[in-house]
Every structure is written in structure tokens, then in C-alpha cells.
């Protein structure tokens, strides 16, 4: 009997969905909306984000907030294409979706190591 990758994919899907639901709106609010709506200096927010990226734990949090939603989104796209009865071989679709999420997460991790 062959082992399935589904438990790993579904756990990453669930973690990404939870992160998007609970932390996503706060991230959008604090990084995109509040600097422009605040009466203060918007550059102070950018300095705070820079300070977050300077700390190793901050880098891990940023990586998690990017990588987990990537896996969530591409897992949803994979199963959405399957539900639409897209006639494509399974392995290339999995490599495109899960491999794409892994590649983009690795690029993000590499970028965070360089910052």
C-alpha cells in the first residue's frame, strides 16, 4: 500500500486557512491601511516593519504568514480544478500546485535570510 501526501497537504491547508482568517485582516489593517489613515508619520510604520524583519522570531512569523497561506491557496486551487473535472494528469498538477507553494516559500525564506 502506497502512502498518501494528503495529511501533510491538509494540515498545511488548515494552518494557512486559520492564519488567513485570524491574522490576515490584522496584517492588512496594520501594514496597508493604518499608515495612510493615521495622522502621524507613515514612515514610522515602515520602520516598525523593518525592526520586525531584523529579529529572527519576526522573520519566522513573516515566513509563516506568507508560506502557510500559499499552501492554503494552492491546495484550494488544486482541488477546485479537480472539482471542475480538468482533464490533466495528477502528478503534473500536484507538482505545479504543491511544488509552486514550496518554491515560493523557499524563495521567501531565502529573501528573509538575506534581509
N, CA, C and O of each residue as an XYZ file, in Angstrom:
460
protein
N       0.832     -1.173      0.000
C       0.000      0.000      0.000
C       0.888      1.251      0.000
O       1.843      1.346      0.771
N       0.562      2.193     -0.862
C       1.343      3.409     -1.005
C       0.859      4.475     -0.026
O      -0.344      4.627      0.186
N       1.781      5.201      0.563
C       1.408      6.272      1.487
C       0.940      7.496      0.717
O       1.377      7.757     -0.404
N       0.052      8.228      1.339
C      -0.512      9.414      0.724
C       0.135     10.664      1.301
O       0.578     10.680      2.449
N       0.180     11.707      0.487
C       0.671     13.002      0.957
C      -0.461     13.856      1.522
O      -0.214     14.962      2.002
N      -1.661     13.376      1.476
C      -2.823     14.161      1.863
C      -2.794     14.681      3.308
O      -3.185     15.829      3.519
N      -2.359     13.916      4.309
C      -2.334     14.507      5.663
C      -1.457     15.747      5.761
O      -1.814     16.701      6.451
N      -0.327     15.747      5.087
C       0.544     16.918      5.114
C      -0.109     18.074      4.385
O      -0.085     19.207      4.866
N      -0.692     17.799      3.227
C      -1.337     18.858      2.450
C      -2.522     19.447      3.207
O      -2.699     20.665      3.229
N      -3.327     18.603      3.822
C      -4.493     19.107      4.543
C      -4.088     19.848      5.811
O      -4.769     20.796      6.201
N      -3.002     19.448      6.466
C      -2.568     20.186      7.659
C      -2.042     21.569      7.274
O      -2.312     22.547      7.971
N      -1.294     21.662      6.171
C      -0.835     22.966      5.704
C      -2.012     23.819      5.239
O      -2.026     25.031      5.454
N      -3.000     23.188      4.602
C      -4.215     23.879      4.176
C      -4.954     24.454      5.384
O      -5.366     25.614      5.374
N      -5.117     23.641      6.414
C      -5.819     24.095      7.613
C      -5.075     25.200      8.341
O      -5.687     26.162      8.805
N      -3.759     25.069      8.444
C      -2.964     26.096      9.119
C      -2.993     27.409      8.343
O      -3.090     28.485      8.933
N      -2.909     27.312      7.029
C      -2.973     28.528      6.208
C      -4.330     29.195      6.279
O      -4.413     30.422      6.332
N      -5.399     28.404      6.282
C      -6.741     28.968      6.400
C      -6.959     29.635      7.744
O      -7.557     30.709      7.820
N      -6.479     29.007      8.797
C      -6.610     29.597     10.129
C      -5.814     30.899     10.223
O      -6.278     31.882     10.799
N      -4.633     30.891      9.661
C      -3.810     32.091      9.688
C      -4.466     33.216      8.890
O      -4.477     34.367      9.327
N      -5.009     32.884      7.725
C      -5.685     33.899      6.926
C      -6.904     34.457      7.645
O      -7.163     35.658      7.584
N      -7.646     33.606      8.318
C      -8.877     34.042      8.973
C      -8.600     34.892     10.207
O      -9.288     35.888     10.429
N      -7.619     34.528     11.004
C      -7.396     35.223     12.263
C      -6.397     36.364     12.171
O      -6.604     37.419     12.771
N      -5.337     36.170     11.442
C      -4.260     37.156     11.431
C      -4.276     38.012     10.161
O      -3.805     39.149     10.186
N      -4.799     37.497      9.074
C      -4.802     38.214      7.801
C      -5.419     39.595      7.844
O      -4.793     40.546      7.377
N      -6.635     39.754      8.391
C      -7.213     41.099      8.438
C      -6.388     42.082      9.265
O      -6.290     43.258      8.916
N      -5.802     41.609     10.344
C      -4.949     42.481     11.153
C      -3.690     42.898     10.418
O      -3.237     44.036     10.546
N      -3.120     41.973      9.643
C      -1.934     42.313      8.858
C      -2.254     43.354      7.796
O      -1.488     44.296      7.590
N      -3.376     43.184      7.128
C      -3.779     44.154      6.109
C      -4.041     45.509      6.754
O      -3.642     46.544      6.221
N      -4.703     45.501      7.888
C      -5.025     46.755      8.569
C      -3.770     47.488      9.013
O      -3.644     48.691      8.787
N      -2.838     46.779      9.644
C      -1.659     47.446     10.206
C      -0.604     47.807      9.168
O       0.144     48.765      9.365
N      -0.526     47.068      8.077
C       0.532     47.358      7.105
C       0.057     48.147      5.894
O       0.869     48.798      5.236
N      -1.233     48.107      5.582
C      -1.705     48.783      4.377
C      -2.608     49.974      4.669
O      -2.484     51.014      4.021
N      -3.504     49.841      5.624
C      -4.490     50.900      5.823
C      -4.097     51.932      6.878
O      -4.197     53.133      6.630
N      -3.659     51.486      8.036
C      -3.379     52.427      9.119
C      -2.270     53.432      8.821
O      -2.402     54.583      9.237
N      -1.198     53.080      8.136
C      -0.184     54.109      7.853
C      -0.735     55.274      7.031
O      -0.282     56.408      7.190
N      -1.689     55.013      6.169
C      -2.230     56.072      5.328
C      -3.375     56.808      6.008
O      -3.645     57.964      5.683
N      -4.048     56.156      6.944
C      -5.153     56.802      7.646
C      -4.698     57.528      8.905
O      -5.404     58.402      9.409
N      -3.540     57.176      9.407
C      -3.050     57.773     10.649
C      -2.614     59.220     10.399
O      -2.130     59.572      9.324
N      -2.803     60.031     11.419
C      -2.373     61.426     11.311
C      -0.863     61.555     11.468
O      -0.275     62.575     11.109
N      -0.248     60.516     12.004
C       1.199     60.541     12.236
C       1.991     60.260     10.975
O       1.484     60.347      9.856
N       3.230     59.928     11.189
C       4.168     59.683     10.100
C       4.027     58.257      9.585
O       4.217     57.317     10.356
N       3.697     58.060      8.298
C       3.603     56.692      7.778
C       4.951     55.981      7.719
O       5.000     54.752      7.655
N       6.030     56.730      7.741
C       7.358     56.101      7.713
C       7.678     55.394      9.026
O       8.533     54.509      9.059
N       7.002     55.773     10.102
C       7.206     55.091     11.379
C       6.719     53.651     11.306
O       7.312     52.760     11.914
N       5.641     53.420     10.566
C       5.148     52.057     10.388
C       6.150     51.225      9.598
O       6.382     50.059      9.918
N       6.736     51.816      8.579
C       7.739     51.097      7.792
C       8.983     50.800      8.630
O       9.619     49.762      8.450
N       9.328     51.699      9.534
C      10.465     51.449     10.432
C      10.143     50.308     11.387
O      11.019     49.507     11.712
N       8.887     50.227     11.841
C       8.491     49.129     12.725
C       8.521     47.795     11.993
O       8.905     46.778     12.571
N       8.121     47.793     10.739
C       8.181     46.551      9.940
C       9.631     46.155      9.724
O       9.964     44.971      9.768
N      10.500     47.138      9.489
C      11.929     46.847      9.370
C      12.512     46.271     10.640
O      13.362     45.383     10.591
N      12.058     46.775     11.785
C      12.519     46.230     13.063
C      12.014     44.807     13.257
O      12.721     43.964     13.810
N      10.794     44.537     12.805
C      10.263     43.170     12.878
C      11.097     42.214     12.032
O      11.375     41.091     12.452
N      11.494     42.656     10.848
C      12.307     41.812      9.975
C      13.740     41.653     10.461
O      14.443     40.742     10.024
N      14.176     42.521     11.353
C      15.538     42.409     11.877
C      15.650     41.329     12.950
O      16.743     40.817     13.190
N      14.551     40.975     13.596
C      14.563     39.976     14.665
C      14.304     38.587     14.070
O      13.444     38.455     13.199
N      15.025     37.548     14.516
C      14.821     36.202     13.957
C      13.398     35.669     14.153
O      12.863     35.010     13.261
N      12.786     35.939     15.292
C      11.410     35.485     15.501
C      10.449     36.216     14.572
O       9.468     35.636     14.106
N      10.725     37.472     14.307
C       9.914     38.226     13.356
C      10.003     37.641     11.961
O       9.011     37.592     11.233
N      11.205     37.194     11.588
C      11.374     36.562     10.280
C      10.578     35.262     10.190
O       9.990     34.963      9.151
N      10.560     34.496     11.270
C       9.777     33.254     11.280
C       8.289     33.560     11.146
O       7.572     32.872     10.420
N       7.825     34.599     11.850
C       6.414     34.974     11.757
C       6.046     35.453     10.355
O       4.977     35.123      9.840
N       6.927     36.225      9.746
C       6.667     36.690      8.376
C       6.666     35.510      7.410
O       5.821     35.438      6.518
N       7.607     34.588      7.582
C       7.633     33.401      6.724
C       6.353     32.586      6.880
O       5.786     32.126      5.889
N       5.899     32.405      8.112
C       4.664     31.651      8.337
C       3.464     32.375      7.752
O       2.560     31.736      7.214
N       3.439     33.705      7.849
C       2.291     34.440      7.327
C       2.285     34.514      5.809
O       1.277     34.903      5.219
N       3.376     34.153      5.170
C       3.408     34.091      3.701
C       3.285     32.653      3.216
O       2.506     32.377      2.304
N       4.040     31.730      3.808
C       4.090     30.356      3.304
C       2.796     29.586      3.554
O       2.315     28.887      2.662
N       2.231     29.700      4.742
C       1.020     28.926      5.034
C      -0.173     29.348      4.179
O      -0.886     28.473      3.688
N      -0.428     30.645      3.975
C      -1.498     30.996      3.039
C      -1.213     30.570      1.596
O      -2.145     30.306      0.836
N       0.065     30.502      1.212
C       0.395     29.981     -0.121
C      -0.054     28.526     -0.257
O      -0.682     28.158     -1.250
N       0.266     27.710      0.729
C      -0.160     26.314      0.683
C      -1.677     26.203      0.729
O      -2.257     25.358      0.047
N      -2.322     27.045      1.521
C      -3.781     27.030      1.604
C      -4.394     27.347      0.237
O      -5.289     26.643     -0.231
N      -3.905     28.405     -0.387
C      -4.460     28.847     -1.662
C      -4.220     27.833     -2.773
O      -5.136     27.529     -3.537
N      -3.008     27.308     -2.875
C      -2.719     26.383     -3.963
C      -3.368     25.021     -3.745
O      -3.671     24.328     -4.716
N      -3.586     24.622     -2.498
C      -4.333     23.393     -2.236
C      -5.792     23.582     -2.650
O      -6.408     22.674     -3.208
N      -6.338     24.767     -2.373
C      -7.714     25.066     -2.781
C      -7.832     25.110     -4.307
O      -8.820     24.632     -4.865
N      -6.839     25.675     -4.978
C      -6.847     25.712     -6.444
C      -6.756     24.300     -7.011
O      -7.465     23.967     -7.961
N      -5.892     23.469     -6.436
C      -5.745     22.094     -6.912
C      -7.070     21.345     -6.831
O      -7.488     20.706     -7.796
N      -7.725     21.425     -5.684
C      -8.989     20.705     -5.544
C     -10.123     21.374     -6.319
O     -11.066     20.701     -6.735
N     -10.043     22.677     -6.515
C     -11.032     23.360     -7.345
C     -10.941     22.928     -8.799
O     -11.963     22.726     -9.455
N      -9.720     22.786     -9.308
C      -9.554     22.299    -10.683
C     -10.013     20.855    -10.806
O     -10.559     20.456    -11.834
N      -9.791     20.073     -9.759
C     -10.266     18.699     -9.760
C     -11.803     18.660     -9.765
O     -12.402     17.836    -10.456
N     -12.434     19.552     -8.995
C     -13.895     19.614     -8.973
C     -14.478     20.088    -10.295
O     -15.611     19.747    -10.635
N     -13.706     20.873    -11.042
C     -14.150     21.317    -12.364
C     -13.896     20.272    -13.440
O     -14.146     20.521    -14.619
N     -13.401     19.106    -13.042
C     -13.124     17.973    -13.935
C     -12.113     18.343    -15.013
O     -12.274     17.994    -16.183
N     -11.083     19.044    -14.606
C      -9.993     19.351    -15.508
C      -9.268     18.058    -15.841
O      -8.803     17.356    -14.943
N      -9.172     17.753    -17.076
C      -8.557     16.504    -17.516
C      -7.047     16.679    -17.671
O      -6.536     16.837    -18.779
N      -6.364     16.650    -16.566
C      -4.909     16.756    -16.571
C      -4.350     15.641    -15.711
O      -4.999     15.209    -14.758
N      -3.153     15.168    -16.033
C      -2.539     14.139    -15.190
C      -2.332     14.656    -13.767
O      -2.058     15.836    -13.548
N      -2.467     13.762    -12.833
C      -2.440     14.133    -11.422
C      -1.068     14.643    -10.977
O      -0.980     15.658    -10.286
N      -0.014     13.956    -11.363
C       1.317     14.321    -10.899
C       1.745     15.722    -11.355
O       2.247     16.483    -10.528
N       1.573     16.099    -12.631
C       1.958     17.470    -13.005
C       1.142     18.541    -12.278
O       1.670     19.601    -11.941
N      -0.132     18.269    -12.039
C      -0.948     19.243    -11.308
C      -0.465     19.382     -9.862
O      -0.408     20.487     -9.323
N      -0.119     18.252     -9.244
C       0.398     18.309     -7.877
C       1.742     19.024     -7.833
O       2.001     19.815     -6.925
N       2.591     18.746     -8.807
C       3.883     19.425     -8.849
C       3.711     20.921     -9.072
O       4.437     21.725     -8.487
N       2.758     21.297     -9.910
C       2.516     22.705    -10.168
C       1.983     23.410     -8.920
O       2.459     24.487     -8.560
N       1.004     22.804     -8.268
C       0.386     23.454     -7.102
C       1.273     23.359     -5.860
O       1.686     24.383     -5.315
N       1.564     22.155     -5.416
C       2.338     21.984     -4.183
C       3.800     22.361     -4.387
O       4.430     22.930     -3.495
N       4.335     22.046     -5.553
C       5.704     22.449     -5.858
C       5.839     23.961     -5.963
O       6.840     24.538     -5.538
N       4.804     24.605     -6.542
C       4.812     26.066     -6.617
C       4.780     26.705     -5.247
O       5.505     27.667     -4.990
N       3.942     26.177     -4.358
C       3.890     26.715     -2.994
C       5.211     26.494     -2.269
O       5.673     27.366     -1.534
N       5.818     25.330     -2.477
C       7.106     25.049     -1.845
C       8.198     25.960     -2.399
O       9.015     26.483     -1.641
N       8.215     26.149     -3.711
C       9.223     27.010     -4.327
C       9.077     28.459     -3.864
O      10.069     29.101     -3.520
N       7.845     28.977     -3.854
C       7.638     30.350     -3.411
C       7.954     30.521     -1.923
O       8.442     31.573     -1.509
N       7.679     29.500     -1.130
C       8.035     29.557      0.291
C       9.548     29.541      0.468
O      10.081     30.248      1.324
N      10.242     28.741     -0.335
C      11.708     28.698     -0.263
C      12.323     30.024     -0.701
O      13.305     30.477     -0.113
N      11.754     30.645     -1.724
C      12.239     31.956     -2.163
C      12.026     32.992     -1.070
O      12.892     33.834     -0.833
N      10.880     32.935     -0.406
C      10.608     33.854      0.703
C      11.585     33.626      1.843
O      12.097     34.588      2.416
N      11.854     32.372      2.183
C      12.800     32.075      3.252
C      14.198     32.578      2.883
O      14.898     33.139      3.727
N      14.600     32.384      1.645
C      15.906     32.851      1.192
C      15.991     34.376      1.284
O      17.001     34.923      1.727
N      14.924     35.054      0.863
C      14.899     36.517      0.933
C      14.973     36.986      2.390
O      15.667     37.955      2.701
N      14.259     36.297      3.274
C      14.294     36.701      4.682
C      15.666     36.448      5.310
O      16.058     37.158      6.236
N      16.392     35.456      4.824
C      17.743     35.247      5.333
C      18.695     36.358      4.878
O      19.642     36.701      5.586
N      18.436     36.909      3.703
C      19.288     37.965      3.183
C      18.979     39.331      3.790
O      19.836     40.214      3.784
N      17.778     39.514      4.309
C      17.381     40.822      4.867
C      18.015     41.028      6.200
O      17.805     42.065      6.830
